[in-house]
Amino acid sequence: MAILTDYAGVADAGRTSEPNPGYAHYRIVPARHPARALGTLFAALVIAGVLYSVLTNPRWGWPVFAEWFFAEPVLAGLGRTLLLTALATVSGSLLGTALALARVSKSPLLGGLSFGYIWLLRSIPLIVLLLVLNNLGYLYETISVGIPFTGTTFFNYPTTQLLTPFAAAFLGLTLNQSAFFAEIVRGGILSVDHGQHEAAAALGLPRHRQAFRIVLPQAMRSILPTGFNEIIGLAKSTSMVYVLALPELFYTVQVIYRRNLEVIPLLMVATVWYLVIMTGLSIAQHYIERHFSKGAVRNPVPLPFQAFFSRFRRPLAEVASNGAIARKAGFHDATAFRAGGAVRIHGISKSFGPLKVLDDVELSLPAGSVTAILGPSGSGKSTLLRAINHLERVDDGFISIDGDLVGYSQKGNTLYELKEKDILKRRADIGMVFQNFNLFPHLTVLENLVEAPIQVRGLKRDDAVRLAQDLLARVGLSDKINAYPRQLSGGQQQRVAIARALALRPKVLLFDEPTSALDPELVGEVLDVIKELARTGTTLVIVTHEVGFAREVADTVVFMEAGRILEAGPPSRIFTAAEHPRTREFLAKVL
């Protein structure tokens, strides 16, 4: 109390009898930074001194520089430099990307071949590689293409005529560039969150679509800075081809200054042209990085040319109106849910090394049922869920949906694992909503929803857009159709993830703790959507810690611990008269 009185006295002492004039008229004085001012002054003096020295010293030979800067031989050499840079960039990047994909593939032979190529080409100095290629005719007089051991030849040509200095330079730069670029791409691929790979696989997207639509565009943010460093280094490395007597920019300048002895002015000609090339590449890097940063920032700045190209895009409203016309013309309702599938889990087991996470799990879920799986952390709930759509390969047992095995084909008493493309097709009937959403951050909400229906179900884009609009309306997010995931709240992201899974109209929908990553106030909006889904007839399997929600929505409650199902039954019995003592103990702590 005394403290309050003292503060009140201080406040009273500062008051005047004049009325409070407000604060709007106060002038704000920015903080002073004398060290910054001194640093700026020092930098300006250094720049001015360098410019004065360079521009006033006659020995730099600026008249000679001006004479040769646009000379025809120099421009011809510049053209070859630019051509070699462009060709080697494209070919080296494509080959490097292929090598990176081979390196991360599941084929040990393909991965080993890629590693060996990268190891060898990164070890050989570029100048040595160029000289070897230029003298390849000594090793192989002709290059032939035909059928081995038959004497049949389709193509036969002298190596020295085929591998000209320009071809040798192009091939050498490509091989060298691809080896370094492969590791840059591989690093970018490894930087993409594993959940993105799983989300793409869960949607049934083909492997090539996963790589080029989902993974590589996200990897580009890591690839581009280092990749452009390599391209800039490549542009400068073209000067190495002087050993082949190929008249690119640097070789041309050398020839000229050896004749007129004006070494410094001619070197400055090459230097300034290299600066121009690097400036152009840096500007290109800036805009390409901005293009691939979409979805990574909440308030992206549009690129200068985006407004121009947006004029040619078909308005979304036009697509929507065409969808309405199609419905009137007799189109079936694309958002109509399919009948749920019956899930049969037959004696599955799964181990991670010595740890057994699933132990002879047996469960039968009727079509259209809602099953909630409860249990302590580490009990195997999420692993069981992931096994249902074959994201986890089980060690024993099998799972079927409406009698069709998931991930296998049966011949007699033997199960044969399907190829990846066949597994992806069957996954399309088993939607999955992940704990951490796993939306594709570089795609808008609309693009997240239409990708799988177009690529997996074969829908036309207009129909897929109409389907996405209807689903977003169902989950209350119609106004977010052009937003990126990063611009949404956690609850909104999870509702988009649910809509994305529903876009494939699956028979079974899996939820892996759909509310655990959300703030408490956002949990309700997601649970409301799931409650609505529970009335559609789709088979739902939900791993959750929301016991009250499980009691309200589920037909069957399953309790797991240590990889086993200890008890399963209707909520009325599980929550009031559980038979297993561990179930009663667990519920006593969480209810």
N, C-alpha and C positions, 0 to 999 in steps of 0.2 A: 504493500500500500504506500509506504514511504517512497518507494522508487517511482511509482506513478505520480505522486505529488511533485517530486523533484523534476520529472520530465515535463509535467504540466507547467511548472514554473519557468523552465527554459523556453517552452513554446510561447508563454505569455510575454516573456521578455523580448521576444523577437517580433511581436505583433505591433502594428501601428494602428492609429485610429482611422487611417484611410481605408476605404473599401478595397477588397482583393481585386487587383487589376487583371488577374488571369495570367496565363503563361504563354499565350500565343505570340506575344510581341517580343519574347526574349530572343536575343541574337546568340547563335551558337558559334563558338570559336573552335575550329578544328585543333586537334593536338599537334604540337610542333615536333618535328623529327629532324633535328639538326644533323645527325649522323647521315641520314638519307640524303640530305641536301649536299653535304660534303662529298659523299660517294658519287652523286650525280655530277657534281662539278668536276671531280677528278676524272670520271669516265669521259665527260665532254672534252676536257683538256687533252686526254690521251688520243681520242678520235681526231680532234683538230690537228694535233701534232703529227699523227701518222699521215693524214690526208695532205697536210702542207708539205711534208717531206717527200711523199710520193709524187705529188703534182708539180712541185717546183724543181725537183732534181732532174736535170736534162739527161742524165745517164740512163734514166728509165726508157728513154726513146719513144715518147708518146706519138710523135709524128710517124715513126716506123710502125708502131702499133696500129694507128689509124689506117695506114696504107694497106696492111695485111689482114686486118680483122675481117673484112668482107671479101677478101680475095678468093677467086674461084677455086684454087687448090685447097685452101683452108676449108671452104664451105663443102667441097667434095669429101674431104676427110671427116668433117663434122657429120655429114650425112651417113657415112659408113659407121661412125661411132654410134649414132642414134639408131641405125638399123640393127647393128649387132646387139645393142642394149635391149631394144624392143623384142627382137626375135629370141634372144637368150632368156629374157625375163619370162616371156610366155611359155616357151618350151621347158625351161628349167622349173618354173612354178608348177606346170602340169605334171611333169615327171616327178618332181619333189613331192607333190600331193599324193600321187599314186604310190610312191615309195613309203610315205608316212602311213597311208592306209594299209599297205602291206605289212609294215612293221608292227602295227597294233592289231593285225588280224589274228585269228585263232589258229592259222596254219603255221606250224613250227618251221616247215621248209620255206614257205614264202617269207615269213618274218626273218629267218636266218639269211636268206638271199638278199633281202633289203638291207639288213644290218651289214653284211659283207660288202655290198656296193658302197654304202655310206662310209664305212671304215676305210675302204681303199681310196675312194675319190677325195675324201677329206685329208688323207695322208699325203697325196701327191701334190707338190707345188704346181700352181697353174702354169707357170712358164715351162716346167718339165712336161706337163700333159700336152701343151700345145706343140712342143718340139717332137714328142713321140707321135702324135697324130700326123704331123707334117711329114714324118719319115715312115709312115705306115706302109708305103709302097715298097720299102726295103724288106719288110717282114712278109707282106702278102702282095704279090704282084698283081693279082686280079681279085675282084670281089664277085662271087658267083652265088646265085640262088637256084636251087633245083631240088631234086629228090635224092637223098643220100644213098650211096651204094648201088645206084641204078644207071649212072651215067647220063641221066636226063637233066638238062640245064635249061632254065627259063631265062636267066639273065647272067651275063658275063661281061665285065668291063674292067679296064686297067685302073688300078687303085689311084695312080698318080693323076689321071685325068678326072676321076670322079671326086677325089678329095682335094679340091683346089685350096689355095690359101684361105679364101673366104669361108669355104665349107669347113676346113679344119678349125678355123677360129670360132665359127658358130658352134660346131660340135664340142670343142673343148670348153667353151664358156658355158654351154648347156649342161654338160656332165658335171662340171665343177659347181655350178649354181644349184643344180638339183640335189646334190648331196647335202649341202648346207641348208637348203630350203626345206628338205624333208624333215630335218630335226626341228626346225622352227614350227612346221605344221604339226608334227607329233606333240610338241610342247603345248600348242594351242588346243589340240584335241584332249590332252590329259587335263587341261585346265577347266574343261566343261564339267559341271557337276554331274555325278553319276546318275542322279535322279532324272536328269534330262534324257539320258539313254533309256532308262527304265520306262519313263512316261511315253516315249516314242514307241518302244517295243510293246507296251501295254495297249496302245491304240492300234496295233497291228500294222503300222507303217512298214513298207518294204525297207530292206537294209540300205539300199542306195538312197532312198528318200530320207531315212534317218540321218545318213551321213551328210547329204548335200543340202537338206532343208532345215535340219534341226541342229546338228552338231557343228558343222563347219562354219555356218554364219555366226554362231556364238563364239567359236574359237577365233574368229577373225579379229576380235578385239585384242587378243594376245598375240596373234600372228603379225598384224600390220606394222607395229613399231619396229620390231626386229626384222621383219620381212623387207620393209622399205630401206632399212640400213643395208641389207644385202643387195638390194637393187642399186642403191647409190654406190656401194662398193663395186658392183658389177660394171656400172658406167665408167668408173675410174680404171677398173681392171682391163677394159678394152685396150688401154695403152700397152698392155703386155703383148698384144698381137704384133708389135713392131718386130718381134723375133721371126715372124713369118714374112716380113717385108710387105705387109699389107698396109696400104696408105690410109690408115684412119687418122684422126685428128692429131695425136701426138707424133706419129711417124711423119706426117706431112710437115709439121712444124720443125721437126728435126732436120728434114731434108732442106728446108728453106734456110734455117740459120747456119747450116754447114756451108751453104753457098755464099750468103751475104755477111756472115759472122755477127749478125745482130741477135745475139743469144737471148738477152733479157727481154727485149720487146716481143720477140716471137714466143717465148715462154709465157709472157703475160697474155698474148692472144689465146693460147691454149687454156691458161688459167681462167680467164674471164668466160670463155665458152663453157668450161666445166662448171663454173659458178652458175651460169644461166641454166644448164641442164639440171643441176642440183636444186636450184630454186623451183624449176618446173615440177620436179619430182616431189619436193616438199609441199608445194601447193596441192598437188594431186593427193598426197598422203593425208593432208588435213581434211579434204572433203570426203575421201573414202572412209577415213576413220569416223567422221561425223555420220556418214551413211550407216555404218555398222554399229554405231552407238545407240541406235533407236531402241527404245525400251530399257536402256540402262540408266537414263536420267528421267526425273519426274517431269521436267519442263524442257523438252528438247527444242532447240532453235531450228526452224525449217531451213533447209538448204536453198540457195538462191534459185535453183532451177526447179524446185518442187512445185512452186506455184504455177510455173509454165506447164509442166506435165499433168498437173491436177485438172487442167481444162479438158483433157482428153479422156479422163476417167469417167466411167459410167456412174452416175449418181446412185447412191444406195437406195434412195427413195424410189427410183425407177425400177430397180430390181424387185423391191418390195411390192410395188403395184403390179408388176408382171406376175409375181407369185400369187397375188390375190386373184388376178384374172385366171391363172391356172387352176386355182381351187374352184372357181365358179365353173370352169370348163370340165370339172370332174376329176381333177388331180386328187389322189388320196392324201389324207392329212399326214404329212411327213413326221409330225411329232407324236403320232399314235404309238404307244408303247407296245413292244412285242410281248407275247405271253412268256412268263418266267420259265426258266429251265430248272429241272430237278437236278440237284447236285448230290453225287454219291462219292464219298471219300472212303476208300477201302484200304485199311491197314497201312497207311503211309508212315514212313520213317525218314528222318533226315539228320545227318550229323555234320558239324563243322569241326573237322579234326577229331579230337577225343570227346568233344562236347556233343551230346545227343540232344537236339532241340525239338524233335518230334519223335515220339515213340509209339508206334503201332496205333495211329489215330484212326478211328472208325466213326463215321458220321453220315447220316442221310438227311438231306434237306429237301422237303417237297417243293414243287414248282409254285412260285408266287409267295413263298414264305419269307418272313423277316427273322433273321437269326442274329442275336447279339452274342459276341464272344467276350467273356470277362476273364480276368485273372491278373495276378501280379506281373510286374515287369520281368521279362526273361522267361516267361512261361511257354513261349512258342506261338503266341497268337498271330503276330504279324507274319512269321514264317509260314504258318498254315495258310493264311490268306494269300500270300505270294505263290504258294504251291498250287493253289486252285487255278491260277491262270498261267502256270508254268514259268513264272519269273524265277522261281527256285526249283531246280531239278531235285526230285526226291530220290532217296537211295533204294526204297522198297515201296511196294504198293502202287496204287493208281487212283486217278480221279476221273470222273466222267460227268458230262453235262447232257442230260436227256439220252443217256446211253452211249454217247460218243466220247471216247477217251480223249483226255486233254494231253497233248504232247506226244501221243503214241498211236501206233496202229497195232492191232492184234492179229497174230497168226497162230492158231492153236493155243498153246499155253505159253507163248512167248510174246513179249511186248517189244516192238521196235520203235526207238525214238524217231520222230518225224524230222525232216529237214526244217531248217529255220523258216523258210518261206511258207511251209504248211502250218507250222506252229503259229506264225503271225496271222494267218487266215483264221484259225480257230480262236485266237485271242480276241478277235473283233466281237465275238459274242459274249465276252467276259469283260465288262468295263471295270475300271479301277480308279478310285479317288484316293490320292496319296495324302499322307499326314502333312507333308510340307508343300502341298499343292502341285508342285512341279509343272506349272504352266511354262510355256515357252516364252521367255522374257523378250525376245526380239520380234515376236509376232503380236499383233493387236488381238483383242478379245475375239473379234470376228475371225481373224486368220487362225487362231487357236481352235475355234469350233469347226471351221469348214475343211481343215487340212485332211483329217481322217475320213470323213464322208466322201470326199472327192477321190482320194487316193485308194481307199480300202473298199468302200461300197460302190464306187463308180458313179456317184451322183454328179449331175451337171452343176456348174458353179451357181447358177441362179437358184436351183433347188436347195443347194447346200446353204446359201445365204438366207433363204427364206426359213429353212429349218433352224439356223442359228438365231434368227430374230425371234422365232416362236419360243425357242428354249430359253433365251435370255429374258423374254417376257414372263415366262413361267417362274424364273428365279428372281424376278424383280430387278433386272439390270439392263433393260433396253437402252437406257441412256449412256451405257458404258461400252457400246459396241465397237467404237473406234479407239478406246483407251488401251494403253499398254498395261500389263500386269503390275508393274512397279507403281503405277498411278492409282492403284486400288488398295483398299484396306484388306486386312487378312480375311475377314468374313466375306468380302466381295470376291476375293481371289478363290476362296474355297467354293463359292457358289458357281463361279465360272468353271472351275474344275469339274464340278458335278454336271454342269450343262455340257461340257466337252465329252465326258464319258457317255452321257445320254445321246449325244449326236449320232453314235453308231447304233442306237437302238438295241442294246445288248439284252441277252436273256438273263444274265446274272450281273449284278453290280456289287462290287467289293468296296468297302470303306475301311481304310486303315487309320484308326483313331482320328477321325475327321475334324475334331475340335481341339486336339491337344496343343496345336500351335497357335491357338487363337486367344485373344484377351477374353476374360469372362463375359464382358458385355457383348461380344460378337458371337458367342456360342449359340445363343438363341436363334439368330437369323439362319444359321446353317442347319440347326436341328429342325427348324420349321420346314425347310425344304425337304429334308430326309423324311419327315413325317408325311408330307404330301406324296412323296415317292412311294411310301409304304402302302398307299391305297391304289397304286396303278397296276399291280399284278406282276411287276418285275421282282425277281428273286433278289433279296438284299441280304448280304452278309456283312455285319458291322463289328469291327473290333473297336471297343470303346471303354472308357472309364466313367462315362456318364450313366451311372446306375439307374437314376430316376428315368432317364430317357429310354434305357433298355426295358425297364418295367412297363413303360407306357406303350412302346411301339412294337416290341418283339413278339413273335409267336413262340419262339424257342430261345432259351438262354443257355449258353454253353459255358461251363467253368473249366479253365485249364490251369495246370501247374506242372512244371518240370517236363513239358512236352507231352503230357497226357491229358485226355479229357476225363476229369474226375466225376463230372455230373452234367446232365443235360435234361431239360424239361421245360414246361411252360412257366412263364414268369410267376404265375400265382403260386406254384409249388416251390420254385427255387427261392423266391424272396421271403416266403413265409414258413416253409417246412422243408428246407434243404436236407437231403439225406446224408451227405458226406460231411464229416466234422470240419474238414478244411474249408469247404464252401461256407459253412456257417460262421467260421472264424473270420474269413475274408469279408463277408457281407456285414458282420458285426462292426468291422472297422470303418467301412465306407458308407454305410447307411446312416 
